[in-house]
Amino acid sequence: FSQATTAPPKKKPDPVTSETVVIWGLRLWQVVGIFALFVLSIIITLCCIFKCRIPRTRKEIEARYAQRQAAKNYADKLDTVPPLEELTDIPG
């Protein structure tokens, strides 16, 4: 059971809006924007490093498969080539 007092009511905290200063004098919308750009740049960087682009058509998928097979066959044939010193006679 509460007693009535003549003291002024406690002040409620200000509501958080997009213009609320959050950290280092930056507003909330600026902090969210910087964070979003940071996350987006990490995602783009990872996609570029690991080439994780999703092919869109069956033709692209088949072409990529054929390209990988050709590169594998070429690498296998390169392994069978003897070193240059064995192929040529060096005078002297």
N, C-alpha and C positions, 0 to 999 in steps of 0.2 A: 504494500500500500504505500503510495507515494505522497509526499507532502508538497503542497504548493509553496513555491518560493518566489521572491521578487527579483531574483537574479535573471539577467537576460539569457535567452536560450543559447545553447552552444551553436557556434557557426558550423554549418555543413561544409565539407570540402567542395571546391569548385568542380563542376563536371568536366570530364576529360573530353575535349573536342579536338578537331584536327589542328587547331591553332594553339593547343597547349604546348608550352615549352617543356621538352622532355630531358634532353641532355646537351651540354655544351652550347646552349642557346639555340639549338635546332628545334623546330616545331615537329609535332608528331608526324605530319604528312611527309616532311623532309626525311625523317629517320626511316619511315616505312619505304620511301622511294629509294634511298641509298641501300637499304637492306635488300630490296627487290633487285636492284641493279647488280649487287654483289652476287646474289644467288644465281641470277641469269648469266652473269659472266662466267661463273664456275661451271654451269651446265654447258654453255657453249664451248668453253675450253675443253671439257672432258669429251664432248661429242667430236671435236676436231682431232683430239689426240687419238681416240679409239675408233674414229670413223664409224660411229654407230648410226649412220643414216639408214633409214628403212626403205628398201626398194619399193617402188610404187606399182610396177607392172610385172607380169610373168616374164615378159621379154627381158626386162632389166635383170631379173633374178637369174634367168638362163645365161645371159651375157656375162654376168659376174661369175657364175660357176665356170663357164668356158674359159674366162680369163684366168681364174685361179688354177684351173687344170693346166693351161698352157704354161703358166709361170712355174708350176711344180715340175712339169716335164722338162722345161728348159733348165731349171736348177739341177735336176737329176742328171741331165746330159753334161752339164758343166762339171759335175763331180767326176765324170769319167775321163775328162780331158787331162792328159799328162801335163806336168809343169813345163814351162817354156824352155828351161835348160835341157830337158830331155828331147825336145823336138828339134833343136838347132845345135849344130856343131860350132863351138866357139874356138876360133883359131888360136893357136899358141898354147 
